[in-house]
Amino acid sequence: MNISRSEAKFKMAIFWWLVAAVIGVTVMAFLVWIGIWALVAFAAGAGTGIVAGFFLIANFCRTNEEMAASAKALREGEAARKPYLDANAAKVIVPSKKPGSGTVKVAPTVPKSAPKAAVAPKPAPKPATAPAAAPAPVAEAGKRPAALKAPRKGGADDLTRIKGVGAKLEKLCNDLGFYHYDQIANWTPEEVAWVDENLEGFKGRVSRDEWVAQAKVLAAGGETEFSKKTD
């Protein structure tokens, strides 16, 4: 808003300060409404009103003389910059040449790549050798004892009463057909060697724990030190 008379500037300034006050109060009321602390809302509203007042006065409360003075200062600034702008526009930028661009390239006297050496012929493949003969089967150690398809009518003996026989080893013996003490008691050394070799995961247990000697006592109805503890 341009003011033709300087004496009216004061009245116009009061008007814009009132507008700024309304803006500040509105901001403060909004902050209080959304729950901001009252003192903080007051400070924010006052600050907003002051900034708005100065902005409105600076932009909408100037006389014609002030507007003319501002336009004159702008023109003078442009006139002061014009010689520099014209000098920059008159400059001609000559692109620089790349190094060596003016020289004439000479064909090389040395070939780019030397001739490839002759490749030696590949050696003839060796005659295929005959496959090695399979090793002869190893004879089974010992002799398999007589086995039963199932325990006798009275039921299988408790083989865990023999020292060195657990539940897993008892099942393995049953799977091989050994259910009773008298079967184990009658094993010969060859049969012991066979059983020792075929107890998967427990090889050598028959000889190491002397199953035959223990089985003879148990088959006769006697007790061993180990069977007494298990009973």
Disulfide bonds with the S-S distance in Angstrom:
none
